[in-house]
Amino acid sequence: MRMPSKTPRTHSRPAPSQGTVRLNTPERTRRYIFLLLDRFTMMAFASAVEPMRLANQVSGQKLYDWKLASEDGGDVSCSNGTTVRVDMGLGEVTRDDTVLVCGGIDVAEATSKPILNWLRREARRGATMGGLCTGTWAVAKAGLLEGKRATIHWENQDSFFEDFEGVELAKSVFVIDGNRLTSAGGIASIDLILKLIARDHGEALANSVADQLIYNAIRTDQDSQRLSIPTRIGVRHPKLSQVIGRMESNIEEPISPSKLAEEVGMSTRQLERLFRRYLNRSPKRYYMEIRLQKARNLLMQTEMSVINVALACGFASPSHFSKCYRAHYRTTPYRERGTSGAGAPGAVPDDGFDPDFDIGGEIGGADFPDDLLD
C-alpha cells in the first residue's frame, strides 16, 4: 500500500474554515523536516503533521510547511506496513528549520552512521533538533541531548537510561529544552505541536486546532506518559499505590516487604493481606514481576550483558536471575536475546532448572517458588 507523503502541495492561502482564527499580521512560514527511520511509528508522525496542517487551515495562512526525508531519499515503510513517499534524502537544511526524527521498531538498527553524521552536521549549522517516539534515541546517539532534558516512550526508558547517562530523562509526554524537542510517541506529538503553535501564534490558535482534532484534554510538559498507579491496577487504595510506587522506583536495590510496610504504617501481615485482596498475589511476587519486566526490556533493547541486566534489576547472581526469568517467561535470558547461554561471555551453565517445573499454578502468571522470591 502506498500513500502520499502529505496533502497536495499548494502555495495558495488555505481556505478559511468555520473556526478561523485571524492573526493580526502575516506570519512567516516555519519549516519542519521529518526524518523517517525504517519502521517508524505512524501514529507519532501523523499526530505531529496534522496539527500543523490544521493550523494553516484555521489561520488562513501558511504558517507551517514540512518535508519528509529518508536516508537515501527512497520510500520508507512504517511499523504498520504502510509505505510513505518522501521528498528528500539527507540534504542540507537551514538554521531556521526544525528536524524531527521519527523512530519506531528497532531504532538502533534503523539509525545508521550516515544518519548520525547528518544529524550532527545540521545541529552544528543551527537547526533545531528533536525526536518523536524512539526517534529520541537517534538524537541522543548523535550526542545532541547530552546535558539536556528529554523524554522517550515509557517502554524504552529503562534502556535509554542505561545507554545515555548524560541525558536527564523525564517521564512527561513531551519536553522542550532550548532547541531540543522530544515527545514520548503516540498522540503525545499532538501535545508537543500544540505547545509550539501556542508559543508561535498564541493560545487561541492552538485551542482552535485542538477543537478541530476533537482533542479536549491538552497536556503540558508536566503531564506523565503513563496512567496513574490506581488507574493501571484498577484499585484506588492510597497505601497500595504508595507501596507500588516505591517498588517501581527501587529496582536495582529492592526494599524488603517489612520495610515497605513500615513506610506506610502497616504490619507486614497487613501488607500481605492488602496485596492478596486487591492483586491476588504476594508483595514479593508483585515486586519480582516488576523487576523481571524491566529485565526483559533491557535484554530486548540494549547490549548489556546478562550479568549486568541481573544486577540492574536487583538479582544477586545470574543463576538466580535465570531461574526466576525461566519461571516467569518460560525461556532463559540468553534465548530471549537470541544467544546461547553455553557459549556466551559470562554465561551461566545450565543448572538443571526445569522450565516446566510445577511452580504452583499456570506458568507465566503463577506464584514463584519461595526460594526464588527471596
C-alpha positions as CSV (number, residue, x, y, z in Angstrom):
1,M,0.0,0.0,0.0
2,R,1.3,3.5,-0.9
3,M,0.1,6.8,0.4
4,P,1.1,10.4,-0.4
5,S,3.6,12.0,1.9
6,K,1.1,14.7,2.9
7,T,-1.7,16.8,1.5
8,P,-1.2,18.0,-2.1
9,R,1.3,20.9,-2.2
10,T,0.0,24.3,-2.8
11,H,1.4,27.7,-2.2
12,S,-2.0,29.4,-2.2
13,R,-3.6,30.6,1.0
14,P,-5.5,27.8,2.7
15,A,-9.3,28.1,2.6
16,P,-10.7,29.6,5.8
17,S,-12.8,27.2,7.9
18,Q,-15.7,27.9,10.2
19,G,-13.3,28.0,13.1
20,T,-10.9,30.5,11.5
21,V,-8.6,32.4,14.0
22,R,-7.4,35.5,12.2
23,L,-3.9,36.6,13.0
24,N,-3.2,40.3,13.1
25,T,-0.3,40.3,10.7
26,P,1.1,37.9,8.1
27,E,3.4,35.3,9.8
28,R,6.5,33.7,8.4
29,T,6.3,30.1,7.4
30,R,8.2,27.7,9.7
31,R,9.5,24.6,8.1
32,Y,9.9,21.1,9.6
33,I,11.9,18.2,8.2
34,F,10.6,14.8,9.3
35,L,13.3,12.2,9.1
36,L,11.5,8.9,8.8
37,L,13.5,5.9,10.1
38,D,12.8,2.4,8.8
39,R,9.6,1.0,10.6
40,F,8.8,4.4,12.2
41,T,5.6,4.7,14.1
42,M,2.8,6.2,12.0
43,M,0.8,7.5,15.0
44,A,3.6,9.7,16.4
45,F,4.3,11.1,12.9
46,A,0.7,11.8,11.9
47,S,0.0,13.3,15.3
48,A,2.7,15.9,14.6
49,V,1.8,16.7,10.9
50,E,-2.0,17.1,11.3
51,P,-1.9,19.9,13.9
52,M,0.4,21.8,11.5
53,R,-2.0,21.3,8.6
54,L,-4.9,22.4,10.7
55,A,-3.0,25.5,12.0
56,N,-2.7,26.5,8.3
57,Q,-6.3,25.9,7.6
58,V,-7.7,27.6,10.7
59,S,-5.5,30.6,10.5
60,G,-5.9,31.1,6.7
61,Q,-2.1,31.4,6.4
62,K,0.6,29.0,5.5
63,L,2.2,29.1,9.0
64,Y,3.9,25.7,8.7
65,D,5.5,23.7,5.8
66,W,7.1,20.3,6.0
67,K,9.2,17.9,4.0
68,L,9.7,14.2,4.6
69,A,13.2,12.8,4.4
70,S,14.8,9.3,4.5
71,E,18.4,8.2,4.5
72,D,18.6,7.6,0.7
73,G,15.6,9.7,-0.4
74,G,13.6,6.5,-1.1
75,D,10.2,5.3,0.2
76,V,10.0,4.3,3.8
77,S,7.8,1.6,5.4
78,C,6.4,2.3,8.8
79,S,5.7,-0.2,11.5
80,N,2.1,-0.9,10.3
81,G,3.4,-1.8,6.8
82,T,2.3,1.3,5.0
83,T,4.8,2.8,2.6
84,V,5.4,6.5,2.6
85,R,6.9,8.6,-0.2
86,V,9.4,11.2,0.9
87,D,10.7,14.5,-0.6
88,M,14.4,14.3,0.0
89,G,17.4,12.4,1.3
90,L,20.0,13.7,3.8
91,G,20.3,17.1,2.2
92,E,21.2,20.4,3.7
93,V,18.6,22.2,5.8
94,T,18.7,25.8,7.1
95,R,19.3,27.0,10.6
96,D,15.7,28.1,10.7
97,D,14.4,24.6,10.1
98,T,13.4,22.0,12.7
99,V,14.4,18.4,12.2
100,L,12.2,15.8,13.9
101,V,13.4,12.2,13.8
102,C,10.5,9.7,13.7
103,G,11.5,6.4,15.2
104,G,9.7,3.1,15.8
105,I,10.7,-0.5,15.9
106,D,14.4,-1.5,16.3
107,V,15.6,2.1,16.3
108,A,19.2,1.2,16.9
109,E,19.3,-0.9,13.8
110,A,17.5,1.9,11.8
111,T,19.9,4.6,12.9
112,S,22.9,4.3,10.5
113,K,26.2,6.1,10.7
114,P,25.2,8.5,7.8
115,I,22.1,9.4,9.7
116,L,24.1,10.2,12.8
117,N,26.6,12.3,10.9
118,W,23.8,14.2,9.2
119,L,22.1,15.0,12.5
120,R,25.4,16.3,13.9
121,R,26.1,18.4,10.9
122,E,22.7,20.0,10.7
123,A,22.8,20.6,14.5
124,R,26.1,22.4,14.1
125,R,24.5,24.6,11.4
126,G,22.0,25.7,14.0
127,A,18.9,23.7,13.1
128,T,16.5,22.8,16.0
129,M,16.6,19.0,16.6
130,G,14.1,16.7,18.1
131,G,12.8,13.1,18.2
132,L,9.3,11.6,18.2
133,C,8.8,8.3,19.9
134,T,12.0,6.3,19.8
135,G,13.5,9.0,17.5
136,T,14.8,10.4,20.7
137,W,17.2,7.5,20.9
138,A,18.7,8.5,17.5
139,V,19.1,12.1,18.6
140,A,20.8,11.0,21.8
141,K,23.0,8.6,19.9
142,A,24.2,11.5,17.8
143,G,25.3,13.2,21.1
144,L,22.7,16.0,20.7
145,L,20.9,15.5,24.0
146,E,24.0,15.5,26.3
147,G,23.2,17.6,29.4
148,K,19.6,18.2,28.2
149,R,16.2,17.1,29.4
150,A,14.4,14.7,27.1
151,T,11.7,12.0,27.1
152,I,11.0,8.8,25.2
153,H,8.2,6.2,25.2
154,W,7.9,4.7,28.7
155,E,8.7,1.2,27.4
156,N,12.1,2.4,26.2
157,Q,13.0,4.4,29.3
158,D,14.9,1.7,31.1
159,S,17.2,1.0,28.2
160,F,17.6,4.7,27.3
161,F,18.7,5.5,30.9
162,E,21.3,2.8,30.7
163,D,22.6,4.0,27.3
164,F,22.6,7.7,27.9
165,E,23.5,8.6,31.4
166,G,24.3,12.2,30.4
167,V,20.7,12.9,29.4
168,E,18.2,14.0,32.1
169,L,15.3,11.6,31.3
170,A,11.8,12.8,32.1
171,K,8.6,10.7,32.2
172,S,6.5,13.5,30.8
173,V,4.6,13.4,27.5
174,F,7.0,15.9,25.8
175,V,10.0,18.0,26.7
176,I,11.2,21.3,25.2
177,D,14.8,22.1,26.3
178,G,16.1,25.1,24.3
179,N,16.4,24.0,20.7
180,R,15.8,20.3,21.5
181,L,12.3,18.8,21.3
182,T,11.3,15.3,22.3
183,S,8.0,13.5,22.6
184,A,7.1,10.2,24.0
185,G,5.3,8.9,20.9
186,G,1.7,8.0,20.2
187,I,-0.6,11.1,20.5
188,A,2.0,12.9,22.6
189,S,3.1,14.5,19.4
190,I,-0.2,16.4,19.3
191,D,0.6,18.0,22.7
192,L,4.1,18.9,21.6
193,I,3.0,20.6,18.4
194,L,0.1,22.4,20.1
195,K,2.6,23.8,22.6
196,L,4.7,25.0,19.7
197,I,1.7,26.5,17.9
198,A,0.7,28.3,21.1
199,R,4.3,29.6,21.5
200,D,4.5,30.8,17.9
201,H,1.0,32.2,17.4
202,G,-1.0,32.2,20.7
203,E,-3.2,30.0,22.8
204,A,-6.4,30.9,20.7
205,L,-5.0,29.3,17.6
206,A,-3.7,26.2,19.5
207,N,-7.1,25.8,21.1
208,S,-8.9,26.1,17.8
209,V,-6.6,23.4,16.3
210,A,-7.3,21.2,19.3
211,D,-11.1,21.7,18.7
212,Q,-10.6,20.6,15.1
213,L,-8.9,17.5,16.3
214,I,-11.7,16.8,18.8
215,Y,-8.9,16.9,21.4
216,N,-10.3,18.3,24.6
217,A,-7.6,17.5,27.1
218,I,-4.4,19.2,26.0
219,R,-1.5,18.0,28.1
220,T,1.6,20.0,29.2
221,D,5.2,19.0,29.7
222,Q,4.3,18.4,33.4
223,D,1.9,15.5,32.5
224,S,3.1,12.0,32.9
225,Q,3.0,9.5,30.0
226,R,1.5,6.6,31.9
227,L,-1.7,6.3,33.7
228,S,-1.6,6.8,37.4
229,I,-0.9,3.7,39.5
230,P,-4.6,3.4,40.8
231,T,-5.8,3.6,37.2
232,R,-3.3,1.0,36.0
233,I,-4.1,-1.6,38.7
234,G,-7.8,-0.7,38.8
235,V,-7.7,-0.1,42.6
236,R,-7.9,3.2,44.4
237,H,-6.1,2.4,47.7
238,P,-3.6,5.1,48.7
239,K,-1.3,2.8,50.7
240,L,-1.2,0.2,48.0
241,S,-0.4,2.8,45.4
242,Q,2.4,4.2,47.6
243,V,4.0,0.8,48.1
244,I,3.8,0.0,44.3
245,G,5.4,3.4,43.6
246,R,8.2,2.6,45.9
247,M,8.7,-0.7,44.3
248,E,8.9,0.8,40.8
249,S,11.4,3.4,42.0
250,N,13.7,0.8,43.6
251,I,14.5,-1.9,41.2
252,E,18.3,-2.2,41.5
253,E,18.2,-2.3,45.3
254,P,14.8,-3.9,46.2
255,I,13.2,-2.9,49.5
256,S,12.0,-5.7,51.8
257,P,8.3,-6.1,52.4
258,S,8.8,-5.4,56.1
259,K,10.4,-2.0,55.3
260,L,7.7,-1.2,52.7
261,A,5.0,-2.0,55.3
262,E,6.7,0.2,57.9
263,E,6.9,3.1,55.5
264,V,3.1,3.2,55.0
265,G,2.3,2.5,58.7
266,M,1.3,-1.2,58.3
267,S,2.5,-4.5,59.6
268,T,4.0,-7.0,57.1
269,R,0.9,-9.2,57.6
270,Q,-1.4,-6.4,56.8
271,L,0.6,-5.5,53.6
272,E,0.4,-9.2,52.6
273,R,-3.4,-9.2,53.0
274,L,-3.7,-5.9,51.1
275,F,-1.9,-7.4,48.0
276,R,-3.7,-10.7,48.2
277,R,-7.1,-8.9,48.4
278,Y,-6.6,-6.5,45.5
279,L,-3.9,-8.0,43.3
280,N,-4.2,-11.7,44.1
281,R,-0.5,-12.1,44.7
282,S,2.0,-11.5,47.4
283,P,4.1,-8.3,47.6
284,K,7.2,-10.4,46.9
285,R,5.7,-11.8,43.8
286,Y,4.4,-8.5,42.5
287,Y,7.8,-6.9,43.1
288,M,9.5,-9.8,41.3
289,E,7.2,-9.3,38.2
290,I,8.1,-5.6,38.1
291,R,11.9,-6.4,38.2
292,L,11.6,-9.1,35.6
293,Q,9.6,-6.8,33.2
294,K,12.5,-4.3,33.5
295,A,15.0,-7.1,32.9
296,R,13.1,-8.1,29.7
297,N,13.1,-4.5,28.4
298,L,16.9,-4.3,29.0
299,L,17.5,-7.6,27.3
300,M,15.4,-6.7,24.3
301,Q,16.6,-3.1,23.9
302,T,20.2,-2.9,25.0
303,E,23.5,-4.7,24.5
304,M,24.0,-5.0,28.3
305,S,25.4,-8.4,29.3
306,V,23.0,-10.8,31.1
307,I,25.1,-10.3,34.3
308,N,24.7,-6.6,34.2
309,V,21.0,-6.8,33.5
310,A,20.7,-9.1,36.5
311,L,22.5,-6.6,38.7
312,A,20.5,-3.7,37.4
313,C,17.3,-5.5,38.3
314,G,18.3,-6.4,41.9
315,F,19.4,-10.0,41.4
316,A,22.4,-11.1,43.4
317,S,23.5,-13.7,41.0
318,P,23.0,-14.6,37.3
319,S,21.9,-18.1,38.3
320,H,19.1,-16.8,40.5
321,F,18.1,-14.3,37.7
322,S,18.0,-17.1,35.1
323,K,15.8,-19.3,37.4
324,C,13.3,-16.5,38.0
325,Y,13.2,-15.5,34.4
326,R,12.5,-19.0,33.2
327,A,9.8,-19.5,35.8
328,H,8.0,-16.4,34.6
329,Y,8.7,-16.2,30.8
330,R,9.3,-19.9,30.0
331,T,12.6,-19.1,28.4
332,T,16.1,-18.1,29.5
333,P,17.5,-14.6,29.3
334,Y,20.0,-15.9,26.7
335,R,17.3,-17.4,24.5
336,E,15.3,-14.2,24.9
337,R,18.1,-12.3,23.3
338,G,18.7,-14.9,20.7
339,T,22.1,-16.1,22.1
340,S,23.2,-19.4,23.6
341,G,23.9,-19.4,27.3
342,A,26.5,-22.1,26.9
343,G,28.9,-20.1,24.7
344,A,28.0,-16.5,25.7
345,P,30.6,-14.4,27.5
346,G,29.8,-14.5,31.2
347,A,27.3,-17.2,30.7
348,V,25.8,-19.3,33.5
349,P,25.9,-23.1,33.0
350,D,22.7,-24.9,32.8
351,D,21.9,-25.6,36.5
352,G,19.2,-28.2,35.8
353,F,16.3,-26.0,36.5
354,D,13.3,-27.3,34.6
355,P,11.3,-24.5,32.9
356,D,8.2,-26.8,33.1
357,F,8.7,-27.3,36.8
358,D,5.4,-27.2,38.8
359,I,5.6,-23.7,40.3
360,G,2.2,-23.8,41.8
361,G,-0.1,-22.8,39.0
362,E,-0.2,-21.6,35.5
363,I,3.2,-20.8,34.0
364,G,3.7,-17.1,33.1
365,G,1.4,-15.9,35.8
366,A,1.9,-18.3,38.6
367,D,3.5,-18.0,42.0
368,F,7.2,-18.3,42.1
369,P,8.7,-21.0,44.4
370,D,9.6,-19.4,47.7
371,D,13.3,-19.9,47.2
372,L,13.2,-17.8,44.0
373,L,11.3,-14.9,45.7
374,D,13.9,-14.4,48.4
